[in-house]
Every structure is written in structure tokens, then in C-alpha cells.
Amino acid sequence: MVTWGEVRRWQPGPLQNAVGPMNDAYNKIIACGDDLRAAGTPYGWSGQAASAAAGKINAIIDGLEEHAADVAAARRSFGDTGDAITGVVNGVREAEDLAKAHHFSIGDDGAVIDHGPPPDTPEDQKAAVAEERKAIAEEVRERVIQVLRSATDVDDDFCAVLDKILSEHTIDAAATSNDQTSLAAAGNAGHILGSLSVPAPPPDGATATQNAAWWASLSRNQRLQLVADRPDLVGNRDGLPATYRSQANLNAIPKERNRLRTELDNLKAQASGATPAEALMLNLQGQEIENKLASLDKIDEMMYVAPGQVNPDRQLLSLDMSGDSAMAAVANGNVDTARHVAVFTPGMNSAVNENMLGYVKEMESVQRHSEYMSERFGDEGSVATVTWLGYEPPRVPDLEANFLEVGKTGGDLIGGYEADKGAEKLASFNQGINASRSDDPHLTALGHSYGSLTTGIALQHNTGVDDAVFFGSPGISDAPDIPISPDGVNNEIKDLKIPQGHAYNLEADGDAVADIGKTGRFGSDPGTMSGMQQLSTEGAVTKDGKQVFGVTGHSDYLKSIGDGPDKMHSTSLHNMASIVAGLPTMAVRTP
């Protein structure tokens, strides 16, 4: 296995510069093919001399075929290895830069050396800084491990090709007929054998940091190859840049659609000869598939402005058909470059094929209002908002007793199972946003209803989230709070891994779901929790003199009226946009 000291010295230039001369040599060899085909024993010549001449020509042809294959393999492997080394060099640079920025260094043996926190760290921040430095040291270690893993993979592949070339076993030239000599065919065989594999990704369950480290060690060509040929390895992998994830997921949609249609046709065929009980089960499974197909159609509607024309302001950050219903994450703006990023998690009765498009449009309003505020009153940073429906929230009947996607259970509303399961995925997704970027974006978590519970549990992990806004929340903890008290027995806000004073709550009059917080089922009540910043949902005039309107009930927190420059926002949307833009002083507080 190669060492860190060795990969530090790797440079792609020598290999890449050798490709041109090799290509010239290869073309000269191929040009000999016509001459060889013209050569041969003259018509009518026979005897020992003729046989000896024919044998000599065949030997020359075999030698040139092997030589053509060797040069073609070398040309391909030198080019591929040089390209792969650019990825390794990039991985080394990112790891070294991360270490240096936080007062660490990396030894030649790959060990991460801690040079201590900044000497001017305030006494009351030393514990928090020490905890942060542990996480950074672990990230640097993961990056070193992955870079060395990729470098070893490249080294092994390159050596395997060189061994074949040096032993003159790139192809078996003697096994082919020379009657129709084709040096180009031999060269093509060598070209294929000279290719290098793309380093395999970390195994399932890898952290966002591990995924980011692997991606950093790949060249641009390797990344594009994976997006085109193996979108399943890219699209849902937390820690990878949003631009690549989005393209991979878009590439995966046609295959997913064809797979689901085939499954549906098979179920219909089975149902035609089934018993009534069997047919009922098959029809339920078919409804599940039809909902997933409808979800893909909705995703197309979200992602394309016209057939074949992707909306440049949207990104498809996840696409998962492995559950009972479709799961996805759609962004407004560019998550790779935005200074401010918000991740919104909807709650119960949310489904890709039913109401996700509406959420995405509401998040677009948050994005635009945040950018307006950032430009006028803040750091002028751009904003991206993500609607994350990467889990399957529970369903309950609406007022007309309609249900959404098949497979969701109303009992989970009380049990909280889907919130726990979704929180693990949401935490990884948020970690991935930070891990995929060289800078540190201002990251805000937005959670509504059951999505606020999922968000609260996710924030018990170190996710890199800077601010959290809960609205219409029944609670933010998976542990009941009994006996009930204004501050709660545990006061779960202390469990949130976000800066102190950066958790906010919005609760409208008449919100029955938020009133569940008073029961303590999901921890202490966010509406009365000590340390939770309470923001208004009532009509008001903002600090910049704009009128905002109040909302009531559970479902109108993100409401706006009108369009264009005359668009009027609810107080709750304005408040969320203020937090997303990093401008909490612009928010309207409760009286």
C-alpha cells in the first residue's frame, strides 16, 4: 500500500505528457498493416525456402500485433492513470487544506497531528472547541484513509497493466490467424486491456465524510463516468456535490420508470388468474407501484420546464424508490454554491406524488424572500432551499377522510417510529451538505408538524446545522416528558447540537397538532420551552416597513398572497426567511 508521503509527490504530468508520443508510435505501427498484408510468398513459390519465408513473415506479424497491443495498452493506461492521479492529488490537497485550516497536520505515515486549538480560545468556549476539533480530526483521518485507498487502487491497476506489457502478454498474438492481418484489432484489444477501473465507493452505511473523501479522490472524468454509467452509486450518496447528485438522479429516472412499469405489468398478469384474496393483495401492490410512477411524473414536473429541458434553478438531490412510497429531495437554487442553505422537512400526509410540488413552490418563496433580505440587509449571499422528503411520514385521514400513498400507517403518528428512522437519514443528509463543500455554508433546518419532530431528533447528532426553526410542532424529542412542566423535565433544547439561542418556534392560534406539545408525548412543549426563541405568526409590520399577514391553524405557515413585486408573505414565512438569511433581528418576535 502506498503511503501519504508518496502520494504527496504524485504528479499526473509525466504520464499525461507521454500519451502524445505513444500515440504517434502507435499510428506508425498501424500504418505497417497495409505493407504486411501486401507481403507474402509469391504465387507458385514452394519448397523449404518458401516455408521459411512464410514462417518469418508470420513471426513478424505476431510480434507487431503484440507490439501494437502493448503500445495501445500503455497509451490507455498512461492516460487513465494520469487522469486518476489528478483526483488523488485533489484529495491530498483537500485533506491538507482542511488540516491546516484547523491547526492540524498530516505526517508522511498518514497520522493526523494535533497542534492544539488557537491560543486565544476563550475559556468558556474551550469545551465546545475541543469537541469540534475531535470531529475535524476524524474527518481529516477519513480523508487520508480514502485517498490512500484510491491511490492504492490506482497503483494496483496500473501495475497490473504494466506487468502484462513487460511480460509481452497483453494479447496472445500466436493464437490468431495472420491470413487477414489487422494490427488495429490487436491495438483495440490492447486499448481495452489498458483501461483502469474507477475506485469503488465506500460500502453501504458509510458516513457523509467517507463519501466526500472518496469523491474528492476521483478525477472529473471518473466522476462523469459514474454519473452516466452508475447513477445508483452517486444520486443518493450523502457527501457528494449537489450538481453531480442531481444529474445522476435525473439519469436514473427512465430506468426506474421502466422497472416499475414492468413490475406493474407482471402484477396485472398475476391478478388475472388469482383468487379474490390474492387479487386484492396484488391490486394493493399495484396501487403502490402506480403511486411511485405518479411520483416520477411529479418529479419531472418539478425538474423540467419543457421536455428535455432541465430547470436550471432546481436540483434533484435524492431519489429513492426502495420504500412503500417514493422519497425525494428537491432544491431551489444551487446547494453547492449558496451562502445560505435551508433544509425543510414536511410532516404527516406528505407524499411526492401529492403535495411535494406545492412544498417546493413554497420553499421557492422562502428562497426568494431570503435572498431579497440578504441583498438589502445582510451579506448579499445567495440562498438555496431544499424540500427533503427522504422519509415516509405517517398519514392520518384529512377532513374528507382521503388518504395519500399506500403503505403509511396512522399508528406511527403516536409511536414516532418513522421520525426516528427519518432522523438518521436527515442527519446524514445535512452532514453531507457540509462535507461536500470546501467552505462552511450557513445551514438552517426547517421542520413542520411531524417533520419538526424528525428534525429535532436529527439535530441530536452533529450535523453542521447553524439554526433551526420548528413550526406547528408537537415536540422535538423521541422521549416523552412526564410529568409535564413549563420547562420540561429534560428541556430537550439542550440536546440539540446547534449554537445556543439559535432554535426558534412558530405556533399559530388554532393549531391542534402544535397543541399536542402540551401533552409531553414528544418531549416538552416547544411553545413554552426555556431557551426556545418564540417568533410571531400574527399580522405585523416588519422592520423594513412591509406588511405581513397572520395565519391560524396548522397548514398555512408558508402561505403567500399574490405574485411578483406585490407578493405579500405571512409573518411566519417572513420570519423563516429572516433566519435562513442569517438575519434573526429582522424576524418578528412574539409580544
ABEGO torsion letter per residue (X at the ends): XBBAAAAAABBAAAAAAAAAAAAAAAAAAAAAAAAAAABEBBBGBBEAAAAAAAAAAAAAAAAAAAAAAAAAAAAAAAAAAAAAAAAAAAAAAAAAAAAAAAGBBBBAAGBBBBAEBBAABBAAAAAAAAAAAAAAAAAAAAAAAAAAAAAAAAAAAAAAAAAAAAAGAABBAAABBAABBBAAAAAAAAAAAABBBBBBBBBBGBBAAAAAAAAAABBAAAAAAAAAABAAAAAABBGBBAAAAAAAAAAAAAAAAAAAAAAAAAAAAAAAABBAAAAAAAAAAAAAAAAAAAAAAAAAAAABABBGBBBAABBBABBBAABABBBBBBBBEBAAABABBBBBBBBBGBBAAAAAAAAAAAAAAAAAAAAAAAAAABAGBBBBBBBBBABBBBBBBBAAGBBBBBGBBAAAAAAGAAAAAAAAAAAAAAAAAAAABABBBBBBBBBBEAAAAAAAAAAABBAGBABBBBBGBAEABABBBOBBBAAEAAGAAAABBBBBGABBBBBBBGBAAAAAAAAGAAEBBAAABBGBBBBBABBBBBAAGBBBBBBBEAAAAABBBEBEAABBBBAAAAAAAAAAAGBAAABBBBX
